[in-house]
Amino acid sequence: MSLSNLLRNKELKFDLIIFVFIYFIGIIVGFKLDISCGFLVLVMGILFLLLYLFSNYRRYSRLANLSQDIDRMLHQKTPIPFEKYREGELSILENELSKMTLRLTEQAESLLQDKRYLSDTMADLSHQLRSPLTSLQLVTVMLKDASVGSDSWCKLLVEQNQLLSHMSWLIEAMLKMAKMDANTAYLKSEPVSVQELITKACEPFLIPMELHNQTLFCQLPDTDSSFIGDLNWTAEAIQNILKNCTEHISSGGEIRMQAKSNSLFTEIIIEDNGPGFSSEDLPHLFERFYKGSNSGSQSIGIGLALSRMIIAAQNGTIKAENIPQGGARFIIHFYHNTTI
């Protein structure tokens, strides 16, 4: 750093003006008192000025070097040699910059992980959509065949509608999971009636279960209880669990749901009399895109993962286990006196 660049600092120029003003006053007073005293003030003033300029020159040179190191770190990913800046007031700046460097490194790693996760998610989504799309194309080709009879045509239309519903649910579930991952799913924090929640969650399954000769039993507390959460999102979580249960019970199967509350939490238990879980599947049930050994052909493996995300976002917990008498059990806890 040259002297001209050093004097561009407004704070330093102001200090020099004040110093020169006081310095000349000191020289005048010194010479009036005694010539030797005046020369002493003159020499000491010059020495002090040179020392002051040298000290500031050295400090601003180090700041300029630090600025260059920061620039290289940002553009060339070259680490900053902080050991060079551990003297005097630069140590404070070094401490803050080391924190900033660590934070930038963490953010860069987080962004890289997000990119990888987004890539994996898109690959999973495309893989899951490929099968129903292929089937849908085949059904469309068969529907164009003039030789297809009316009975076969109706069956093909039903199959087409099922494929479209399956794809629609998949895309909607993936979008919801993406919102949860990005923290853009704004869950409400308000009292949720347990009776209203279970009624809302069970309603879409009443007719399909009746058509498949399946039964849903609900046991609610005598007095309605509540917890702090989001009614619609929580109903979505429970519906995904019920959907999983309906897929794993046969005709004539049963699903039982009960709810109770105490001073610590509200508990919702969902049970079915299906085959239950294998010991290998239990640790992975809530992992994204995991399909257990008893999963059906239409299973995707995101319903339970989405349910866990929604429940966890409301300070709740969920676990799955096998019933000793046979069947699967899901236990959900929503803790009281907590906010989202």
TAGI-V318729 format. One record per residue. N is the residue number from 1. RES is the residue in three letters. PSI is psi as a letter, one per 20 degrees, with the letter a starting at -180 (NA if undefined). Layout:
BEGIN
n = <N:N>
res = <RES:RES>
psi = <PSI:PSI>
END
This chain:
BEGIN
n = <1:2:3:4:5:6:7:8:9:10:11:12:13:14:15:16:17:18:19:20:21:22:23:24:25:26:27:28:29:30:31:32:33:34:35:36:37:38:39:40:41:42:43:44:45:46:47:48:49:50:51:52:53:54:55:56:57:58:59:60:61:62:63:64:65:66:67:68:69:70:71:72:73:74:75:76:77:78:79:80:81:82:83:84:85:86:87:88:89:90:91:92:93:94:95:96:97:98:99:100:101:102:103:104:105:106:107:108:109:110:111:112:113:114:115:116:117:118:119:120:121:122:123:124:125:126:127:128:129:130:131:132:133:134:135:136:137:138:139:140:141:142:143:144:145:146:147:148:149:150:151:152:153:154:155:156:157:158:159:160:161:162:163:164:165:166:167:168:169:170:171:172:173:174:175:176:177:178:179:180:181:182:183:184:185:186:187:188:189:190:191:192:193:194:195:196:197:198:199:200:201:202:203:204:205:206:207:208:209:210:211:212:213:214:215:216:217:218:219:220:221:222:223:224:225:226:227:228:229:230:231:232:233:234:235:236:237:238:239:240:241:242:243:244:245:246:247:248:249:250:251:252:253:254:255:256:257:258:259:260:261:262:263:264:265:266:267:268:269:270:271:272:273:274:275:276:277:278:279:280:281:282:283:284:285:286:287:288:289:290:291:292:293:294:295:296:297:298:299:300:301:302:303:304:305:306:307:308:309:310:311:312:313:314:315:316:317:318:319:320:321:322:323:324:325:326:327:328:329:330:331:332:333:334:335:336:337:338:339:340>
res = <MET:SER:LEU:SER:ASN:LEU:LEU:ARG:ASN:LYS:GLU:LEU:LYS:PHE:ASP:LEU:ILE:ILE:PHE:VAL:PHE:ILE:TYR:PHE:ILE:GLY:ILE:ILE:VAL:GLY:PHE:LYS:LEU:ASP:ILE:SER:CYS:GLY:PHE:LEU:VAL:LEU:VAL:MET:GLY:ILE:LEU:PHE:LEU:LEU:LEU:TYR:LEU:PHE:SER:ASN:TYR:ARG:ARG:TYR:SER:ARG:LEU:ALA:ASN:LEU:SER:GLN:ASP:ILE:ASP:ARG:MET:LEU:HIS:GLN:LYS:THR:PRO:ILE:PRO:PHE:GLU:LYS:TYR:ARG:GLU:GLY:GLU:LEU:SER:ILE:LEU:GLU:ASN:GLU:LEU:SER:LYS:MET:THR:LEU:ARG:LEU:THR:GLU:GLN:ALA:GLU:SER:LEU:LEU:GLN:ASP:LYS:ARG:TYR:LEU:SER:ASP:THR:MET:ALA:ASP:LEU:SER:HIS:GLN:LEU:ARG:SER:PRO:LEU:THR:SER:LEU:GLN:LEU:VAL:THR:VAL:MET:LEU:LYS:ASP:ALA:SER:VAL:GLY:SER:ASP:SER:TRP:CYS:LYS:LEU:LEU:VAL:GLU:GLN:ASN:GLN:LEU:LEU:SER:HIS:MET:SER:TRP:LEU:ILE:GLU:ALA:MET:LEU:LYS:MET:ALA:LYS:MET:ASP:ALA:ASN:THR:ALA:TYR:LEU:LYS:SER:GLU:PRO:VAL:SER:VAL:GLN:GLU:LEU:ILE:THR:LYS:ALA:CYS:GLU:PRO:PHE:LEU:ILE:PRO:MET:GLU:LEU:HIS:ASN:GLN:THR:LEU:PHE:CYS:GLN:LEU:PRO:ASP:THR:ASP:SER:SER:PHE:ILE:GLY:ASP:LEU:ASN:TRP:THR:ALA:GLU:ALA:ILE:GLN:ASN:ILE:LEU:LYS:ASN:CYS:THR:GLU:HIS:ILE:SER:SER:GLY:GLY:GLU:ILE:ARG:MET:GLN:ALA:LYS:SER:ASN:SER:LEU:PHE:THR:GLU:ILE:ILE:ILE:GLU:ASP:ASN:GLY:PRO:GLY:PHE:SER:SER:GLU:ASP:LEU:PRO:HIS:LEU:PHE:GLU:ARG:PHE:TYR:LYS:GLY:SER:ASN:SER:GLY:SER:GLN:SER:ILE:GLY:ILE:GLY:LEU:ALA:LEU:SER:ARG:MET:ILE:ILE:ALA:ALA:GLN:ASN:GLY:THR:ILE:LYS:ALA:GLU:ASN:ILE:PRO:GLN:GLY:GLY:ALA:ARG:PHE:ILE:ILE:HIS:PHE:TYR:HIS:ASN:THR:THR:ILE>
psi = <p:r:h:g:h:g:i:i:o:h:g:g:h:g:g:h:g:g:g:g:g:h:g:h:g:h:g:g:h:g:h:h:g:q:g:h:h:g:h:g:h:g:g:h:g:g:g:g:g:g:g:g:g:g:g:h:g:g:g:h:g:h:h:g:h:h:g:h:g:g:g:h:g:h:h:j:k:p:q:p:n:i:i:i:k:k:q:b:i:h:h:g:h:g:g:h:h:h:g:g:g:g:g:h:g:g:h:g:h:g:h:g:h:g:g:g:g:g:g:h:g:h:g:g:g:h:g:h:i:g:g:h:g:g:h:h:g:g:g:g:g:h:h:i:o:h:i:p:r:h:g:h:g:g:h:h:h:g:g:g:h:g:g:g:g:g:g:g:h:g:g:g:g:h:h:g:h:h:g:g:h:j:k:j:o:n:p:q:n:r:p:o:p:g:g:h:g:h:g:h:h:h:g:i:i:g:g:h:h:h:h:j:l:q:p:o:p:p:o:q:q:g:p:p:r:r:r:p:b:o:g:g:h:h:h:g:g:h:h:h:g:h:g:g:g:h:i:j:q:a:p:j:r:q:p:p:p:q:q:r:q:a:i:g:r:p:p:p:p:p:q:r:k:a:i:a:q:q:h:h:h:g:i:j:h:j:q:p:j:p:p:r:h:j:q:r:h:i:p:h:k:i:g:h:g:h:g:g:g:g:g:h:i:k:k:r:q:p:q:q:r:q:p:h:i:p:r:q:p:p:p:p:p:o:q:r:k:q:q:NA>
END
